Amino acid sequence: MSRDVKEVELNERPRVLLVDDDPVNLMLIEAALKEHGFDVTALTGGEPALQLVTTWTPELIVLDALMPGIDGFEVARRLRKGGNRTPILVLTARDTVPIAPPYWRKNAVFTMRSSLLVSEKSFSTGSRPG
């Protein structure tokens, strides 16, 4: 069942689908999102993500740009082609973020460095917050 963001109750934590093939990145980003009040469902590949969103719609989808098999850009493309309008953030661990082509900007797909999502506190203490 699909829900719009406006349908999320005020006392409900926003749901995020996080997809990354690297278990360390997955753990750090998941911890950072949870620390900021998100309810995170974490998956390790593009194919499981595409399957999940056929029956469940989060308020935000966060994808690793480069994954084996179906990468984050391809997952985003397929979601949009299938009519999914959930906001998508594609992350990269690289120093340079690819410039988003007009297609991505038009379809509300954004890119950023994954390290920007993880708080400095998480790195300095070496522990997961929350």
N, C-alpha and C positions, 0 to 999 in steps of 0.2 A: 504494500500500500504506500503510495507516494504522499509526502506531506510537504507543504510549503514552509519556508522559514517562519512566516507569520503565525503558523499553526502551533509552533512549539510553545508549550506553556512556560510561563516565567520561572517556575521552580524546577524546570527540566533542564538538564545540562545539554548544550548543543552537541549533536552527534557528528563525529568526524571519522571518515574512512581514511586510514593511513596505509599506504602501500610502498614498501621498500624491500629489496632483496637482501640488504645488508642488515644482519641482526643487531649490530651495535647501533647503527643509525636508527633503526626501528625503535630500539629501546630508549635512546636519548630523545628522539623527537616525540615519542609517545609520552614520556615523562614530562617533557616541557608542555605539551598540550594539556595533559591532565592537571598539571600545576596551575594552569590558567583556566580550569573549570570545564574542560571538554570531556565528553564521554567518547573514548577512542576505541575503534575496532581496527586492529592491525592485521595486515595480510602481507605475505612475502612474494606476491607475484601478480602480474597483470590479469592473467586468465581467471584466477579466483575472484579478483575484484570485479571483473565484468560479469561473472556469474552472480555474485552477491547483489549487485545493484539492480538485478532483474526483479528482486523480491523485497529490497530494502533501500530506502533513500535517506542518506545522511544529509546534514545541512552543509557540509563541506567535504570535498574529496582532495586529499593531499597525496601526490604521486611522485615517486622517484623518477627523474628524467631517464636515466640509463639503467635498465634492468635486462637480464637475459630473457629471451623469448619476446613477449609483448612489453615494450618499454612504456614509460609514462606518457609520452607524446601520442603513441598509438592508442593507449587506453582512452585518453582524452578525446582523440579524434573519433573513436568508435562510440563513445558515450554521446557525443554531440550528434553524430550521424543517426543514432538511435533515438534522438529526441530528449535525452537527459539534459536538464538545464541547471543541475546542481553546480554551484561555483567550484572551480578546480584550481588548485595551486600545484604547479609542477616544480619540484625541488631538484637542485643539482649540487653536488659536493665540489664541483670545479670552481676555480677562481673566477672564471668568466661565465656569466649567464648569457645564453644565446638570446639574441634580440628576437623578441616575439614577432612573428610575421602577422600581417593584418588579420589573417584567419583567427589567430589566437586572441588578439585584442577584441575582435568583433564578437567572439563567442565566450568572453569572460574567462579565458584561461591565462593564468599568470605564472611567471617563473621567478624564482629567487634562490639564493644559496641556502642550503639546508642548515648551515651553522647559525644563521640568523634566527632560527626558531628555538634554538637550544640556549637556555639562560647561562650566563657566565657562572652562576652559582653551581650549576650541574657539573660543569667542567672542573671547577676549582676544588670541589669536595670529593669528586669521584663517586658520588652516590646519587641514586635516583630520588628526586624530591617526591613528597607525598606519600 
